[in-house]
Amino acid sequence: MPTERKQFVQTVRSQVLGDRMRQLREDRGLTLKYIAAYLGVEFSTLARYERAEWPFRRDHVIALLDVYGVYDDAARVHLVELAQEAWRVNLWQPTDHQQPDPSGGEVVIDDWWVQQRAVELCVYANLTIPEVVQTRDYTEAVLARSVQQPMLVDKLVRRQIDKQQTLEDKKPATRLDILIEEPVLYRPVGGQAVLSQQLQHLTRLTQLRPHIKVRIVPTRVGWHAGIDGAFTLCEMQRPYPPVALVHHLDGRLILEAAAAKRYRDAFDKLREVALSPTESSALIATLADPTPVTSNSDTRAA
């Protein structure tokens, strides 16, 4: 009979570990019943391990890696460390675009792994159009400024477009609730033609995709809850708690539990000062006209 356990916070680390251990088992064609018997635990216990309802024991992970034929030292160390740290929340994760694959095995948690498991992404963008709704040309213009290798830029652009499609293809599709600062609509990333194309794309999305909502935070709003910078709040399927992703120049923060709740509260307050989806769509459609766009500041200066 399983021993009594205290309440366990279903951390991102434990979810990643449970998901990867389940994938290893299924890839080998092994059933829960078979592996549970091998470990000497009940069927329901192993199922809870894989769902991150209970934390995987370190010795169980080591034993299962032998059964699953995982002999690569780096992969073994990575999964055992996840088991040892399953109770921990929050993580600072460095990012290096010069690496051939930013989501490789050396990364403890990939923020894309979190995003694709979310039922809703609440995105606040203050400098550029959010990645989840960028066009290919806009994405390329953004990455070309931060990545020095053209071949790597092409690879990252393809990955980002594939990610967007993955969110769209989910059943049901991942809900997107997006807040964009008004100045972003005037910033000619990649040039005016690329910006116009991007705004036209946003207009189509808001008209044709009911699961995508875009609101604009108008320039006239003074201090507000997003003044400290952009973030993405991932609302996970119950009973998993929300996760906040905050990007910086050298890496990203993955925030959970109480820390993520602060970002949920901030997003709710930002929605209160933003234009309605209808007003926002009208503004974006107006600015999407390919004719030269004059910003508010230019108009005043004239």
C-alpha positions, -999 to +999 in steps of 0.1 A: +000+000+000+014+034-009+027+054+021+009+086+031+022+117+013+020+153+021+005+177-005+029+179-034+031+210-057+031+197-092+062+216-103+073+220-139+104+199-131+082+170-119+059+174-150+089+173-173+102+142-156+069+124-156+063+131-192+098+120-203+096+088-183+062+080-198+075+086-233+104+063-227+081+036-214+057+039-244+086+041-269+097+007-256+061-007-259+059-014-221+027-012-201+021+005-168+011-028-153+044-044-164+066-016-151+047-012-119+052-049-112+089-045-119+093-016-095+071-034-068+046-006-067+009-005-075-004+004-110-020+036-097+013+047-080+032+045-113+004+064-131+006+092-105+044+093-109+040+099-147+012+125-142+034+143-116+008+138-089+036+123-069+073+129-073+093+101-090+117+085-065+154+088-075+160+051-071+130+043-093+142+066-120+177+049-120+161+015-122+138+024-150+165+040-171+182+006-170+150-011-181+144+014-208+180+011-221+190+047-215+228+044-212+239+079-224+255+095-193+243+130-200+207+119-205+208+098-173+223+126-152+197+150-166+167+128-156+181+118-122+187+155-114+151+162-123+140+136-098+163+150-071+149+186-077+113+177-083+102+197-053+118+229-064+099+257-080+112+285-102+143+284-125+167+308-141+177+293-175+205+308-196+199+311-233+226+309-261+213+313-296+247+302-309+241+266-297+229+244-326+197+235-307+186+258-278+162+231-266+188+203-264+194+179-236+215+202-216+185+225-209+166+215-178+133+229-190+123+242-224+098+270-223+082+257-255+075+224-237+055+244-211+037+265-237+025+236-258+010+219-227-010+251-218-047+254-225-043+292-227-014+316-232-018+351-217+009+371-235+019+407-227+041+423-253+056+458-249+084+459-276+075+435-305+046+415-318+045+382-297+062+352-312+030+331-313+014+354-339+044+367-358+047+363-396+077+345-411+092+378-423+087+396-390+103+366-371+133+366-394+137+404-389+137+400-352+161+370-351+185+385-377+194+412-351+203+387-323+216+357-342+248+360-362+246+328-382+222+330-412+217+293-414+208+292-377+183+321-383+166+300-410+164+270-386+150+291-357+124+308-380+112+273-392+109+261-356+089+292-346+064+288-374+061+250-366+054+260-330+026+283-340+011+255-361+013+230-332-007+254-310-033+258-338-036+221-345-043+211-309-078+199-302-091+222-289-066+248-302-046+267-275-064+299-265-043+330-270-051+362-250-027+388-262-020+423-249+002+446-270+014+480-262+002+505-289+038+518-299+046+482-311+021+488-339+042+517-352+076+501-348+088+491-383+106+459-375+121+447-408+108+478-425+074+493-431+063+466-456+071+438-431+052+457-404+022+462-426+021+425-436+024+416-399-006+439-389-026+425-418-019+390-404-030+401-370-062+414-385-070+381-402-063+361-370-087+382-349-114+379-376-110+342-384-097+326-352-122+329-323-097+314-299-073+343-304-080+376-287-058+407-292-061+438-271-041+470-274-029+489-244-032+525-256-003+550-252-025+573-232-024+549-203+002+560-178+017+537-152+002+502-153+008+466-141+031+457-171+056+485-166+083+461-156+084+442-189+069+416-212+058+381-200+038+350-209+015+334-185+008+297-193-026+285-179-021+248-176-047+221-176-060+214-141-048+204-116-014+218-128-006+253-116+001+282-139+036+290-151+050+324-160+078+328-186+099+360-185+126+365-210+158+386-205+188+393-226+208+363-213+181+339-205+146+333-191+129+329-158+104+301-153+082+311-124+056+289-106+032+288-077+029+322-059+053+339-083+032+329-113+000+342-095+015+377-094+018+376-132-018+364-135-029+394-113-008+418-134-024+404-167-059+409-152-051+445-144-036+452-178-068+439-194-087+465-175-068+494-191-066+479-226-090+486-255-117+460-261-110+433-287-133+451-312-116+485-307-082+468-309-091+450-341-103+483-357-071+501-348-049+473-361-069+471-394-065+509-398-027+507-393-024+476-415-030+498-446+002+496-467+002+534-472+028+552-450+018+552-414+023+583-393+026+578-356+008+600-330+041+616-321+048+625-357+014+640-361+019+662-330+053+673-342+039+683-376 
